[in-house]
């Protein structure tokens, strides 16, 4: 069974969140308890948003080479722990192995692409369909859902 931690601003918030209450989530295939997580309240969500906003300033101040390195490192962890990710995805949602493999392979690509576009690796992206755009332009198109 996986015990999920609630981290807010690099601090363990399990004891304070929901007055220490927790909930169990059952494996969709076996019916056994797969995950135990603490109950978070609205105040915990606000604290998490505030911590994220505070951390963003420090992230933004990092040189692009450091941001790039961290994005690549996250992708590499996903790749190295692929089998664990697949097992967790199957237990979480009852999905089949092939879907888990797709998602476990897709996640690192998101971080690699983010590194290239937004951490400063390149100023534009060009795909095989002739889509050529900068990172900010891609974000604008994603927000308006007009990405080819």
C-alpha positions in Angstrom: 0.0 0.0 0.0 1.2 3.5 -0.9 1.0 6.1 1.9 0.6 9.5 0.2 2.2 12.5 1.9 0.8 16.0 1.8 3.7 18.4 1.3 3.1 22.1 1.4 6.1 24.3 0.9 8.5 21.3 1.5 6.9 20.7 4.9 4.9 17.6 5.9 1.4 18.8 6.3 -0.2 15.4 7.1 -0.7 16.0 10.8 -2.3 19.5 10.4 -4.4 18.7 7.3 -8.0 17.6 8.1 -7.1 17.2 11.7 -5.0 14.1 10.9 -7.9 12.4 9.1 -7.1 10.1 6.2 -9.0 8.2 3.5 -8.3 4.9 1.7 -8.6 4.3 -2.0 -9.2 0.8 -3.3 -7.4 -0.8 -6.2 -10.0 -1.0 -8.9 -9.0 -4.5 -9.9 -8.3 -6.3 -6.6 -10.5 -4.2 -4.2 -7.6 -4.0 -1.8 -6.5 -0.7 -0.2 -4.0 0.8 -2.7 -3.5 4.3 -1.3 -3.9 6.0 2.1 -3.9 9.8 1.9 -4.6 12.5 4.3 -7.7 14.6 4.0 -6.8 18.1 2.9 -9.1 21.1 3.5 -9.6 24.4 1.8 -7.1 26.1 4.1 -4.5 23.5 3.0 -5.2 24.2 -0.7 -4.8 28.0 0.0 -1.5 27.3 1.8 -0.3 25.1 -1.1 -1.1 27.9 -3.6 0.7 30.5 -1.5 3.8 28.2 -1.2 3.8 27.6 -4.9 3.6 31.3 -5.6 6.4 32.0 -3.2 8.5 29.2 -4.8 7.9 30.6 -8.4 10.0 33.7 -7.7 13.0 31.5 -6.8 12.4 29.2 -9.8 12.3 32.2 -12.1 15.5 33.6 -10.7 17.4 30.4 -11.6 19.6 30.6 -14.7 18.1 28.7 -17.6 20.8 26.1 -17.4 19.7 25.1 -13.9 16.0 25.0 -14.8 16.9 23.0 -17.9 19.0 20.5 -15.8 16.1 20.1 -13.3 13.5 19.4 -16.1 15.8 16.8 -17.6 16.4 15.2 -14.2 12.6 14.9 -13.7 12.2 13.2 -17.1 15.1 10.8 -16.3 13.5 9.8 -13.0 10.2 9.0 -14.8 12.2 6.9 -17.3 14.2 5.1 -14.6 11.1 4.4 -12.6 8.8 3.5 -15.5 7.8 0.1 -14.2 6.8 1.6 -10.8 4.8 4.4 -12.6 3.0 1.8 -14.7 2.1 -0.3 -11.6 0.9 2.8 -9.7 -1.2 3.9 -12.7 -2.8 0.5 -13.0 -3.6 0.4 -9.2 -4.9 3.9 -9.2 -7.3 3.7 -12.0 -7.6 0.1 -12.9 -6.1 0.8 -16.3 -4.5 -1.8 -18.5 -0.7 -2.3 -18.9 -0.5 -0.7 -22.4 -2.2 2.5 -21.2 0.2 2.7 -18.3 3.2 2.2 -20.6 1.9 5.0 -22.9 1.4 7.4 -20.0 4.8 6.5 -18.4 6.5 7.2 -21.7 4.5 10.4 -22.4 5.3 12.1 -19.1 9.1 12.3 -19.6 8.5 13.7 -23.1 6.5 16.6 -21.5 9.4 17.4 -19.3 11.9 17.2 -22.2 9.7 19.4 -24.3 9.3 21.9 -21.4 13.0 22.0 -21.0 13.5 22.8 -24.7 10.8 25.4 -24.9 10.5 27.1 -21.5 13.7 26.5 -19.6 15.7 28.4 -22.2 17.1 25.5 -24.3 15.6 26.9 -27.6 13.5 29.9 -28.6 11.1 28.0 -30.9 9.6 24.6 -31.7 9.0 23.1 -35.2 7.2 19.9 -35.7 6.7 17.7 -38.8 3.3 19.4 -39.6 4.9 22.8 -40.2 4.0 24.1 -36.7 6.7 26.6 -35.8 6.3 28.7 -32.8 8.0 30.1 -29.7 7.3 28.8 -26.2 5.0 31.8 -25.3 3.1 31.4 -28.6 2.5 27.7 -27.9 1.1 28.6 -24.4 -1.2 31.2 -26.0 -2.4 28.7 -28.6 -2.9 26.0 -25.9 -4.9 28.4 -23.9 -7.1 29.2 -26.9 -7.0 25.5 -28.0 -5.8 26.3 -31.5 -2.8 24.1 -31.5 -2.7 22.2 -34.8 
